[in-house]
Amino acid sequence: MSFTLLMDGANADVFRSLSQFLPLDGVTTNPSILAKNTTISAEEQLVRINEVLSPNQPLHVQAIAETVDGIRKEAEQIRNAFEREICIKVPVSTEGMKAIKHLVQDGVTITATGIFTTQQAFLAAKAGASYVAPYVNRIDIQHGNSMEVIRRIRQLFDTYGMPARILAASFKNVRQIEEAMLAGVHEVTVAPDLLEVLLNHQGTDAAVKQFTNEFSNAFGEGKTLFE
Ligand code: E4P
């Protein structure tokens, strides 16, 4: 099974910079993320983030419309705006599920989003969604158990041979990310600041500083192994 690491954000410069040291596979956005930057239009943000991705790196874009017709129209607009496949994020509301059924028939790749329960994920996958996105932190702050939800989704997908991938979202700390991976998700999408926390540790910095100091003290400032 392959694992996919996504940035949950829409800033192209941030993605480019993080990609220099993190093995990022693609990007997810949502309306709230796009709303954080009002200096350029949402469309321009999507164009720019798409430009820093290669055509095979997934970009998940969420429809804002709330009716089946509105979601279908918006999905078409999103797909027409880019010359490559875009994963259309659709919330698992009643209207969203109607839209998912139509869009799947039209061959659109769907990310069923806003998932709080095992059954929502199961129904979306059965309707043909390629990805289901359980909202880890939002589940937990509403008295739910996100890891149990993830484990059960995975168990049902495995039991019924469903190809949908579990794309866990809404993380607020790195522990949640690791637990979700151990619970069986196929993908995680993580906000830029939390992606940095995933890698950085003061113990690593302290160890590197100690090695450098001891080496310089012994062989001279600025010396490297062969110079
Ligand atoms: C995924 O793209 C979701 O929209 C996102 O992770 C939700 O995160 P939040 O709960 O921090 O808004």
Residues whose N, C-alpha, C, O or C-beta is under 5 A from the ligand:
A	BS01	E4P	D8 T28 T29 N30 R138 A169 S170 T189
